[in-house]
Amino acid sequence: TPSTNHGTCPEDTLKFGVCASLLGLVDVKLGEPPKTPCCSLIQGLVDLEAAVCLCTALKANVLGINLDVPVKLNLLLNVCGKKTPEDFICA
């Protein structure tokens, strides 16, 4: 049976560890990074839900990155085809 988990943030924030490699590749800018594992976690979420979801993972330092959280959040959202909601602050 197909998963019906679309539209909610994964409860296990450790799953967002797959986004760390995506951030590394985006920073180095080696062509098109493999988006699927990370972006599939926020697929089906509206931009605000995706931002909150990724912000929570970044703040929990699941990705091993604790610098420039707003910048990293923007990068991940952009790579996954999402937009950072206006006035959204990941704090």
Backbone as ProteinMPNN parsed JSONL, in Angstrom:
{"seq_chain_A": "TPSTNHGTCPEDTLKFGVCASLLGLVDVKLGEPPKTPCCSLIQGLVDLEAAVCLCTALKANVLGINLDVPVKLNLLLNVCGKKTPEDFICA", "coords_chain_A": {"N_chain_A": [[0.843, -1.187, 0.0], [0.501, 2.27, -0.74], [2.305, 4.982, 0.806], [0.739, 7.193, 3.072], [1.724, 9.51, 4.037], [2.018, 12.078, 3.11], [2.083, 15.609, 3.363], [2.697, 16.053, 6.001], [5.211, 16.805, 8.404], [8.055, 14.751, 8.818], [8.162, 12.853, 11.796], [10.49, 11.912, 12.891], [13.231, 13.617, 13.156], [15.811, 12.941, 12.546], [15.826, 11.849, 10.068], [16.322, 13.907, 8.375], [19.003, 14.052, 8.101], [19.875, 13.255, 5.625], [19.807, 15.524, 4.172], [22.092, 16.917, 4.673], [24.247, 16.192, 3.004], [23.29, 17.183, 0.651], [23.339, 19.928, 1.142], [26.092, 20.286, 1.337], [26.882, 19.743, -1.287], [25.538, 21.743, -2.629], [26.829, 23.972, -1.632], [29.383, 23.649, -2.711], [28.788, 23.713, -5.328], [28.758, 21.804, -7.465], [27.488, 21.16, -10.126], [24.224, 19.735, -10.607], [22.767, 18.9, -7.625], [21.9, 15.74, -6.032], [18.633, 15.609, -5.336], [16.532, 14.058, -4.394], [16.393, 12.308, -1.89], [16.366, 14.174, 0.277], [14.509, 16.214, -0.488], [12.206, 14.731, -0.837], [11.294, 14.374, 1.7], [9.945, 16.675, 2.374], [8.1, 16.886, 0.465], [4.883, 17.581, -0.736], [4.238, 19.257, 1.294], [3.12, 22.535, 2.19], [4.763, 25.689, 1.551], [5.261, 27.059, 4.03], [4.956, 25.012, 5.974], [7.008, 23.307, 5.142], [9.214, 24.959, 5.583], [9.121, 25.305, 8.383], [9.481, 22.681, 9.167], [12.087, 22.03, 8.13], [13.525, 24.003, 9.446], [13.267, 23.216, 12.117], [14.732, 20.821, 12.028], [17.262, 21.825, 11.333], [17.803, 23.464, 13.559], [17.925, 21.548, 15.528], [20.289, 20.546, 14.962], [20.585, 18.314, 13.396], [21.627, 18.048, 10.927], [24.258, 18.497, 11.288], [25.168, 21.013, 11.029], [25.553, 24.145, 12.235], [25.825, 26.765, 11.653], [24.878, 29.811, 10.079], [22.06, 29.283, 9.841], [19.603, 30.441, 8.751], [20.455, 30.919, 6.098], [21.154, 28.346, 5.193], [18.67, 27.132, 5.417], [17.209, 28.561, 3.477], [18.643, 27.746, 1.188], [18.118, 24.95, 1.124], [15.308, 24.946, 0.856], [15.026, 26.282, -1.613], [16.404, 24.556, -3.389], [14.733, 22.396, -3.254], [12.536, 23.324, -4.54], [10.849, 24.955, -3.141], [9.656, 27.946, -1.523], [10.948, 30.382, 0.72], [8.806, 31.423, 3.175], [7.437, 34.72, 3.303], [8.505, 36.937, 5.8], [9.138, 34.829, 7.481], [10.997, 33.545, 10.119], [13.615, 31.613, 11.101], [14.254, 30.821, 14.121]], "CA_chain_A": [[0.0, 0.0, 0.0], [1.306, 3.488, -0.782], [2.371, 5.766, 2.028], [-0.19, 8.318, 3.128], [2.4, 10.449, 4.909], [2.203, 13.374, 2.472], [1.429, 16.717, 4.022], [3.136, 16.215, 7.377], [6.655, 16.757, 8.627], [8.441, 13.491, 9.47], [8.364, 13.005, 13.235], [11.883, 11.594, 13.179], [14.049, 14.644, 12.509], [17.071, 12.356, 12.088], [15.698, 11.577, 8.636], [16.837, 15.055, 7.637], [20.438, 13.902, 7.906], [20.141, 13.112, 4.191], [19.904, 16.864, 3.59], [23.429, 17.456, 4.904], [25.063, 16.022, 1.803], [22.729, 18.1, -0.338], [23.882, 21.248, 1.453], [27.503, 20.281, 0.976], [26.999, 19.823, -2.737], [25.077, 23.063, -3.053], [27.888, 24.917, -1.294], [30.5, 23.461, -3.631], [28.219, 24.008, -6.641], [29.176, 20.812, -8.457], [26.356, 20.745, -10.946], [22.91, 19.535, -9.995], [22.848, 17.931, -6.526], [20.809, 14.76, -5.955], [17.646, 16.204, -4.434], [15.434, 13.179, -4.02], [16.201, 11.882, -0.49], [16.032, 15.303, 1.143], [13.287, 16.905, -0.925], [11.033, 13.865, -0.677], [10.824, 14.515, 3.08], [9.04, 17.822, 2.479], [7.176, 16.841, -0.663], [3.489, 17.606, -0.312], [4.03, 20.289, 2.305], [3.112, 23.906, 1.692], [6.049, 26.323, 1.836], [5.43, 27.354, 5.451], [5.178, 23.739, 6.681], [8.343, 22.839, 4.772], [10.178, 25.829, 6.258], [9.101, 24.965, 9.809], [10.039, 21.336, 9.249], [13.533, 22.112, 7.935], [14.056, 24.851, 10.509], [13.351, 22.359, 13.301], [15.852, 19.9, 11.829], [18.5, 22.6, 11.389], [18.026, 23.9, 14.938], [18.28, 20.362, 16.304], [21.622, 20.219, 14.469], [20.532, 16.985, 12.798], [22.44, 18.07, 9.717], [25.647, 18.736, 11.632], [25.477, 22.37, 10.583], [24.908, 25.078, 13.146], [26.147, 28.116, 11.223], [24.063, 30.364, 8.994], [20.831, 28.497, 9.709], [18.667, 31.002, 7.755], [21.007, 30.729, 4.75], [21.021, 26.923, 4.866], [17.239, 26.883, 5.238], [16.86, 29.084, 2.153], [19.241, 26.872, 0.174], [17.366, 23.694, 1.052], [13.975, 25.206, 0.311], [15.162, 26.602, -3.037], [16.784, 23.347, -4.121], [13.564, 21.512, -3.275], [11.438, 23.966, -5.255], [9.973, 25.663, -2.2], [10.058, 29.318, -1.256], [10.904, 30.772, 2.12], [7.655, 32.319, 3.361], [7.755, 36.087, 3.677], [8.494, 37.203, 7.245], [9.441, 33.633, 8.272], [12.314, 33.592, 10.751], [13.993, 30.362, 11.761], [15.009, 31.25, 15.297]], "C_chain_A": [[0.888, 1.25, 0.0], [1.254, 4.241, 0.538], [1.378, 6.924, 1.96], [0.401, 9.424, 3.993], [2.619, 11.815, 4.264], [1.465, 14.44, 3.264], [1.798, 16.881, 5.478], [4.646, 16.107, 7.45], [6.988, 15.419, 9.278], [8.712, 13.722, 10.958], [9.815, 12.763, 13.622], [12.786, 12.583, 12.448], [15.393, 14.1, 12.036], [17.03, 12.035, 10.601], [16.278, 12.715, 7.804], [18.356, 15.042, 7.509], [20.801, 13.772, 6.435], [20.278, 14.478, 3.522], [21.3, 17.459, 3.757], [24.296, 17.338, 3.663], [24.578, 16.947, 0.699], [23.273, 19.505, -0.107], [25.348, 21.338, 1.067], [27.698, 20.436, -0.517], [26.546, 21.173, -3.256], [26.172, 24.087, -2.788], [29.045, 24.845, -2.28], [30.084, 23.784, -5.06], [28.757, 23.088, -7.736], [27.963, 20.336, -9.235], [25.079, 20.62, -10.145], [23.005, 18.498, -8.88], [21.685, 16.943, -6.559], [19.796, 15.199, -4.905], [16.735, 15.188, -3.762], [15.34, 12.832, -2.538], [15.76, 13.018, 0.425], [14.682, 15.904, 0.767], [12.042, 16.042, -0.757], [10.465, 13.958, 0.738], [9.833, 15.66, 3.227], [8.079, 17.906, 1.296], [5.747, 16.823, -0.134], [3.198, 18.626, 0.771], [3.917, 21.647, 1.629], [4.408, 24.565, 2.161], [6.28, 26.564, 3.327], [5.701, 26.082, 6.245], [6.577, 23.209, 6.394], [9.41, 23.651, 5.497], [10.266, 25.493, 7.741], [9.782, 23.62, 10.034], [11.571, 21.373, 9.159], [14.19, 22.96, 9.014], [14.251, 24.029, 11.783], [14.543, 21.416, 13.199], [17.183, 20.637, 11.926], [18.814, 23.022, 12.821], [18.424, 22.731, 15.83], [19.676, 19.872, 15.928], [21.695, 18.799, 13.932], [21.457, 16.917, 11.591], [23.914, 18.292, 10.018], [26.104, 20.131, 11.232], [24.781, 23.328, 11.526], [25.27, 26.52, 12.83], [25.201, 28.542, 10.112], [22.776, 29.581, 8.765], [19.854, 29.117, 8.705], [19.144, 30.803, 6.315], [20.836, 29.281, 4.312], [19.56, 26.562, 4.617], [16.793, 27.355, 3.856], [17.395, 28.196, 1.048], [18.432, 25.596, 0.006], [15.987, 23.901, 0.439], [14.05, 25.471, -1.188], [15.476, 25.369, -3.863], [15.584, 22.413, -4.268], [12.344, 22.164, -3.931], [10.429, 24.658, -4.356], [10.493, 27.088, -2.041], [10.006, 29.564, 0.251], [9.738, 31.742, 2.287], [8.108, 33.709, 3.811], [7.588, 36.241, 5.182], [8.749, 35.959, 8.095], [10.857, 33.745, 8.821], [12.543, 32.272, 11.465], [14.865, 30.732, 12.947], [14.761, 30.316, 16.465]], "O_chain_A": [[1.919, 1.275, 0.673], [0.281, 4.147, 1.287], [1.207, 7.551, 0.914], [-0.336, 10.191, 4.612], [3.342, 12.639, 4.823], [0.367, 14.21, 3.77], [1.263, 17.768, 6.143], [5.275, 15.407, 6.656], [6.285, 14.989, 10.192], [9.405, 14.668, 11.332], [10.31, 13.354, 14.582], [13.073, 12.41, 11.264], [16.053, 14.729, 11.209], [18.07, 11.957, 9.948], [16.68, 12.508, 6.659], [18.933, 15.926, 6.876], [21.907, 14.135, 6.034], [20.811, 14.572, 2.417], [21.654, 18.406, 3.055], [25.004, 18.28, 3.307], [25.376, 17.439, -0.099], [23.629, 20.196, -1.062], [25.794, 22.352, 0.531], [28.577, 21.174, -0.962], [27.111, 21.691, -4.219], [26.42, 24.967, -3.613], [29.621, 25.871, -2.641], [30.926, 24.093, -5.903], [29.16, 23.549, -8.803], [27.473, 19.228, -9.019], [24.879, 21.305, -9.143], [23.294, 17.333, -9.152], [20.606, 17.269, -7.055], [20.085, 15.159, -3.709], [16.224, 15.44, -2.671], [14.278, 13.043, -1.953], [14.873, 12.835, 1.258], [13.815, 16.078, 1.624], [10.946, 16.565, -0.556], [9.292, 13.657, 0.957], [8.972, 15.626, 4.107], [7.339, 18.879, 1.151], [5.45, 16.111, 0.826], [2.04, 18.841, 1.129], [4.554, 21.883, 0.602], [5.072, 24.059, 3.065], [7.371, 26.303, 3.834], [6.584, 26.069, 7.103], [7.255, 22.717, 7.296], [10.399, 23.094, 5.972], [11.362, 25.405, 8.295], [10.559, 23.449, 10.973], [12.262, 20.813, 10.01], [15.301, 22.657, 9.447], [15.283, 24.138, 12.446], [15.279, 21.233, 14.169], [18.129, 20.134, 12.532], [19.966, 22.947, 13.25], [19.179, 22.909, 16.786], [20.182, 18.907, 16.501], [22.741, 18.154, 14.003], [22.002, 15.86, 11.272], [24.739, 18.278, 9.104], [27.302, 20.388, 11.113], [23.553, 23.331, 11.615], [25.045, 27.408, 13.652], [24.775, 27.721, 9.3], [22.44, 29.252, 7.628], [19.315, 28.39, 7.871], [18.339, 30.55, 5.42], [20.421, 29.018, 3.184], [19.25, 25.782, 3.717], [16.085, 26.638, 3.149], [16.691, 27.917, 0.077], [18.098, 25.206, -1.113], [15.553, 23.115, -0.403], [13.237, 24.95, -1.953], [14.882, 25.158, -4.92], [15.44, 21.727, -5.28], [11.243, 21.615, -3.881], [9.294, 24.915, -4.759], [11.636, 27.386, -2.389], [9.149, 29.034, 0.958], [9.687, 32.771, 1.613], [9.044, 33.847, 4.599], [6.631, 35.728, 5.762], [8.595, 36.017, 9.315], [11.801, 34.008, 8.076], [11.76, 31.87, 12.325], [16.071, 30.932, 12.802], [15.315, 30.519, 17.546]]}, "name": "protein", "num_of_chains": 1, "seq": "TPSTNHGTCPEDTLKFGVCASLLGLVDVKLGEPPKTPCCSLIQGLVDLEAAVCLCTALKANVLGINLDVPVKLNLLLNVCGKKTPEDFICA"}
